Amino acid sequence: MVKKQNKVVIYSTPTCPHCVAVKAFFKEKGVKFKDIDVSKSAKAAKEAVQGVFKAIEDALKKGDKVGVT
Protein backbone atom coordinates (compact mmCIF):
# COMPACT_ATOMS: atom_id res chain seq x y z
CA MET A 1 0.00 0.00 0.00
CA VAL A 2 1.39 3.38 -1.00
CA LYS A 3 1.00 6.07 1.61
CA LYS A 4 -0.58 9.21 0.14
CA GLN A 5 1.33 12.37 0.95
CA ASN A 6 -0.46 15.67 1.54
CA LYS A 7 0.45 18.52 -0.77
CA VAL A 8 2.82 20.96 0.91
CA VAL A 9 2.95 24.58 -0.17
CA ILE A 10 5.55 26.94 1.26
CA TYR A 11 5.03 30.66 0.83
CA SER A 12 8.49 32.15 1.14
CA THR A 13 10.97 34.84 0.24
CA PRO A 14 14.60 34.28 -0.73
CA THR A 15 15.87 36.31 2.24
CA CYS A 16 13.72 34.67 4.94
CA PRO A 17 15.97 32.46 7.11
CA HIS A 18 13.00 30.49 8.43
CA CYS A 19 11.83 29.80 4.88
CA VAL A 20 15.29 28.60 3.85
CA ALA A 21 15.46 26.35 6.93
CA VAL A 22 12.05 24.74 6.44
CA LYS A 23 12.73 24.10 2.74
CA ALA A 24 16.07 22.48 3.62
CA PHE A 25 14.35 20.35 6.27
CA PHE A 26 11.68 19.12 3.85
CA LYS A 27 14.29 18.38 1.16
CA GLU A 28 16.35 16.41 3.69
CA LYS A 29 13.27 14.39 4.65
CA GLY A 30 12.30 13.79 1.02
CA VAL A 31 9.07 15.76 1.30
CA LYS A 32 7.97 17.25 -2.00
CA PHE A 33 6.67 20.80 -1.82
CA LYS A 34 5.69 23.73 -3.98
CA ASP A 35 7.62 26.90 -3.19
CA ILE A 36 5.83 30.18 -3.89
CA ASP A 37 7.98 33.31 -3.68
CA VAL A 38 5.70 36.01 -2.27
CA SER A 39 8.25 38.72 -3.06
CA LYS A 40 7.45 38.24 -6.75
CA SER A 41 3.67 38.24 -6.54
CA ALA A 42 1.25 40.41 -4.60
CA LYS A 43 -1.45 37.81 -5.22
CA ALA A 44 0.70 35.08 -3.64
CA ALA A 45 1.46 37.33 -0.66
CA LYS A 46 -2.26 37.91 -0.14
CA GLU A 47 -2.93 34.16 -0.36
CA ALA A 48 -0.24 33.50 2.25
CA VAL A 49 -1.70 36.01 4.69
CA GLN A 50 -5.23 34.67 4.18
CA GLY A 51 -3.94 31.14 4.76
CA VAL A 52 -2.35 32.11 8.07
CA PHE A 53 -5.54 33.75 9.29
CA LYS A 54 -7.58 30.71 8.19
CA ALA A 55 -5.23 28.36 10.07
CA ILE A 56 -5.48 30.44 13.23
CA GLU A 57 -9.26 30.64 12.92
CA ASP A 58 -9.52 26.86 12.48
CA ALA A 59 -7.24 26.22 15.46
CA LEU A 60 -9.25 28.54 17.69
CA LYS A 61 -12.50 26.84 16.67
CA LYS A 62 -10.98 23.52 17.76
CA GLY A 63 -9.78 25.03 21.02
CA ASP A 64 -6.07 24.77 20.25
CA LYS A 65 -3.74 27.25 21.90
CA VAL A 66 -2.15 29.37 19.19
CA GLY A 67 1.18 30.97 19.90
CA VAL A 68 1.25 29.78 23.51
CA THR A 69 4.34 28.03 24.77
Rosetta blueprint (number, residue, H / E / L):
1 M L
2 V L
3 K L
4 K L
5 Q L
6 N L
7 K L
8 V L
9 V E
10 I E
11 Y E
12 S E
13 T L
14 P L
15 T L
16 C L
17 P H
18 H H
19 C H
20 V H
21 A H
22 V H
23 K H
24 A H
25 F H
26 F H
27 K H
28 E H
29 K H
30 G L
31 V L
32 K L
33 F L
34 K E
35 D E
36 I E
37 D E
38 V H
39 S H
40 K H
41 S L
42 A H
43 K H
44 A H
45 A H
46 K H
47 E H
48 A H
49 V H
50 Q H
51 G H
52 V H
53 F H
54 K H
55 A H
56 I H
57 E H
58 D H
59 A H
60 L H
61 K H
62 K H
63 G L
64 D L
65 K L
66 V L
67 G L
68 V L
69 T L
